[in-house]
Amino acid sequence: MCSQSAKVFITIIALLIMDIAHADVIYKCVKGEKVVFSQTICPKEFSQRKIEFDLGITTETDSDKRNKKIDPINLLLTENALPINTQMRRIKAEIYRLDQENSYFEILRTSELQKVRRQKFWQKKDTSDPEYLAEVAKINLYFDEMITGNQKIMTLLDTRNTQIKIKQQDDKEAQ
């Protein structure tokens, strides 16, 4: 029974990670006779070819130029090229999205804790059982870290939004 909840928990984590990882792009790293396939860019000593899969079509391109991943949150926090209203609208949308994601994490946490409680019940374990308490603590720690990370980003975005408002007021006063 315990391994069943562990499998479900690992499956949920894997699904979350798969959502983050983009499996439609694979890098073929070549160094002499050695060929390695990776989902991340190749080390500098390897030549790199990018293999993309889209709508059933596979394309391979030479991509020795390293792609720098652009973090959209970082752009919102630093970018000044967009009009102020657009920046503020995107920041509010991202804060809303992160808040919704936190709500989703709470739903997932509740579901996982409920599964552990059911297992405890059917295995006739006490609420003070160390295995049960460890599983509950593990689930809570995982989701607390995810929610805390989102809250930190939301605080940064809110601070950026305030900075933009102050700048907007200063610009109006200067005119």
C-alpha positions as CSV (number, residue, x, y, z in Angstrom):
1,M,0.0,0.0,0.0
2,C,2.7,2.4,0.9
3,S,4.5,1.9,-2.4
4,Q,1.2,2.6,-4.2
5,S,1.0,6.2,-2.7
6,A,4.7,6.6,-3.4
7,K,4.1,5.7,-7.1
8,V,1.2,8.2,-7.3
9,F,3.3,10.9,-5.7
10,I,6.2,10.2,-8.0
11,T,3.9,10.2,-11.0
12,I,2.5,13.7,-10.0
13,I,6.0,15.0,-9.5
14,A,7.1,13.5,-12.9
15,L,4.1,15.2,-14.6
16,L,5.0,18.5,-13.1
17,I,8.6,18.1,-14.2
18,M,7.5,17.0,-17.7
19,D,5.5,20.1,-18.0
20,I,8.6,22.1,-17.3
21,A,10.9,20.1,-19.5
22,H,10.4,20.5,-23.3
23,A,10.7,17.0,-24.7
24,D,10.1,18.3,-28.3
25,V,13.7,19.5,-28.5
26,I,16.7,17.2,-28.0
27,Y,20.3,18.1,-28.5
28,K,22.7,15.8,-30.2
29,C,26.2,16.4,-28.7
30,V,29.1,15.1,-30.7
31,K,32.8,15.0,-29.7
32,G,35.0,12.8,-32.0
33,E,33.4,9.4,-32.1
34,K,31.3,10.1,-29.0
35,V,27.6,11.0,-29.5
36,V,25.3,11.9,-26.6
37,F,21.6,12.9,-26.7
38,S,20.4,15.4,-24.1
39,Q,17.4,17.7,-23.3
40,T,19.8,20.4,-22.2
41,I,22.4,22.3,-24.3
42,C,25.7,20.5,-24.8
43,P,28.9,21.2,-22.9
44,K,31.2,23.6,-24.7
45,E,33.7,20.9,-25.8
46,F,30.9,19.2,-27.8
47,S,29.6,20.3,-31.2
48,Q,25.8,20.6,-31.0
49,R,22.9,19.7,-33.3
50,K,19.4,20.5,-32.4
51,I,16.7,17.9,-33.1
52,E,13.1,19.2,-33.0
53,F,9.9,17.2,-33.2
54,D,6.8,19.1,-34.2
55,L,3.6,17.7,-35.6
56,G,5.2,14.4,-36.6
57,I,8.1,16.1,-38.4
58,T,11.6,15.8,-37.1
59,T,14.2,18.4,-38.1
60,E,17.9,18.4,-37.2
61,T,19.8,21.7,-37.4
62,D,23.3,22.6,-36.6
63,S,23.1,24.7,-33.5
64,D,26.6,25.3,-32.2
65,K,25.5,28.8,-31.3
66,R,24.3,28.4,-27.8
67,N,20.8,29.5,-27.1
68,K,20.5,31.6,-23.9
69,K,17.2,30.8,-22.3
70,I,15.3,33.9,-21.5
71,D,13.3,33.8,-18.3
72,P,10.0,35.5,-18.8
73,I,9.8,36.5,-15.1
74,N,13.2,38.1,-15.4
75,L,12.0,40.1,-18.5
76,L,9.0,41.4,-16.5
77,L,11.3,42.4,-13.7
78,T,13.9,44.2,-15.9
79,E,12.4,45.0,-19.3
80,N,11.7,48.7,-20.0
81,A,11.1,48.4,-23.7
82,L,7.4,47.7,-23.4
83,P,4.9,50.5,-22.8
84,I,4.1,51.0,-19.1
85,N,0.5,49.9,-19.4
86,T,1.5,46.6,-21.1
87,Q,4.2,46.0,-18.5
88,M,1.7,46.5,-15.7
89,R,-0.9,44.3,-17.3
90,R,1.6,41.5,-17.9
91,I,2.8,41.7,-14.3
92,K,-0.7,41.6,-13.0
93,A,-1.5,38.6,-15.2
94,E,1.6,36.8,-14.0
95,I,0.8,37.5,-10.4
96,Y,-2.7,36.1,-11.0
97,R,-1.3,33.0,-12.7
98,L,1.1,32.3,-9.9
99,D,-1.7,32.8,-7.4
100,Q,-3.8,30.3,-9.3
101,E,-0.9,27.9,-9.4
102,N,-0.6,28.1,-5.6
103,S,-4.2,27.2,-5.3
104,Y,-3.7,24.3,-7.6
105,F,-0.7,23.2,-5.4
106,E,-3.0,23.3,-2.4
107,I,-5.5,21.1,-4.2
108,L,-2.7,18.6,-5.0
109,R,-1.4,18.7,-1.4
110,T,-4.9,17.9,-0.1
111,S,-5.3,15.1,-2.5
112,E,-1.9,13.6,-1.6
113,L,-2.5,13.9,2.1
114,Q,-5.9,12.3,1.7
115,K,-4.3,9.3,0.0
116,V,-1.8,9.0,2.8
117,R,-4.6,9.2,5.4
118,R,-6.6,6.5,3.6
119,Q,-3.6,4.2,3.6
120,K,-3.1,4.9,7.3
121,F,-6.7,3.9,7.9
122,W,-6.6,0.7,5.8
123,Q,-3.3,-0.3,7.3
124,K,-4.7,0.4,10.8
125,K,-1.8,2.7,11.7
126,D,-1.9,5.3,14.4
127,T,-1.6,9.0,13.6
128,S,1.7,8.9,15.6
129,D,3.2,6.2,13.3
130,P,6.7,7.5,12.2
131,E,6.2,6.3,8.6
132,Y,2.9,8.1,8.3
133,L,4.3,11.3,9.9
134,A,7.4,11.2,7.6
135,E,5.2,10.8,4.5
136,V,3.0,13.8,5.6
137,A,6.0,15.9,6.4
138,K,7.5,15.1,3.0
139,I,4.4,16.0,1.2
140,N,4.0,19.3,3.1
141,L,7.6,20.2,2.6
142,Y,7.4,19.7,-1.1
143,F,4.3,21.8,-1.6
144,D,5.4,24.4,0.9
145,E,8.6,24.9,-1.1
146,M,6.7,25.3,-4.4
147,I,4.2,27.8,-2.9
148,T,7.0,29.8,-1.1
149,G,8.9,30.0,-4.4
150,N,5.8,31.4,-6.2
151,Q,5.1,33.8,-3.3
152,K,8.7,35.2,-3.6
153,I,8.2,35.8,-7.3
154,M,4.8,37.4,-6.7
155,T,6.5,39.8,-4.2
156,L,9.2,40.7,-6.7
157,L,6.5,41.3,-9.4
158,D,4.4,43.4,-7.0
159,T,7.5,45.5,-6.1
160,R,8.2,46.0,-9.8
161,N,4.6,47.0,-10.4
162,T,4.9,49.6,-7.6
163,Q,8.2,50.9,-9.2
164,I,6.5,51.3,-12.5
165,K,3.6,53.2,-10.9
166,I,6.0,55.5,-9.1
167,K,7.9,56.1,-12.3
168,Q,4.6,56.8,-14.1
169,Q,3.6,59.3,-11.5
170,D,7.0,61.0,-11.7
171,D,6.7,61.2,-15.4
172,K,3.3,62.9,-15.1
173,E,4.6,65.3,-12.6
174,A,7.6,66.2,-14.8
175,Q,5.3,67.1,-17.6
